Amino acid sequence: LGDLFAEDGWPELLGTGSHDWETDDGVGDALFDEKMKSSMFLFPYLLERIPVMLYQGAVDWKCGPTANEQWIDRLEWGGAEGFAAAERTLWYAESD
C-alpha cells in the first residue's frame, strides 16, 4: 500500500497528508494466534470515533469483496445509512 498511497494525488484524496505507510511483521506475528477470533464487534465503536478506511483488493484471494461487503452491511453504527448510499469508486494504481 505504501507505493500506491505515495503516488501523486493519493495523500490529498485520502486525507492522509504526509503519512509514511509501512508494514511490520511484528504485528502479524503478535496476532498469529488470533486469526479465528472476530474483531467485528470493535468496528461500530471505532467508526463512531475516528475516520476509518477499509481497503479491499479486487483480487484478494483470502476474502474477496463480496464477503467484506456482507460483514460491513451487518454493522450497526450511526453512519451505516450514509455508507450504504455512498457512491462506490474503483481505484487503479499505475503498474510498474
C-alpha positions, 0 to 999 in steps of 0.5 A: 500500500505504501507505493500506491498511497505515495503516488501523486494525488493519493495523500490529498484524496485520502486525507492522509497528508504526509503519512509514511505507510509501512508494514511490520511483521511484528504485528502479524506475528503478535496476532498469529494466534488470533486469526479465528477470533472476530474483531467485528464487534470493535468496528461500530465503536471505532467508526463512531470515533475516528475516520476509518478506511477499509481497503479491499483488493479486487483480487484478494484471494483470502476474502474477496469483496463480496464477503467484506461487503456482507460483514460491513452491511451487518454493522450497526453504527450511526453512519451505516445509512450514509455508507450504504448510499455512498457512491462506490469508486474503483481505484487503479494504481499505475503498474510498474 
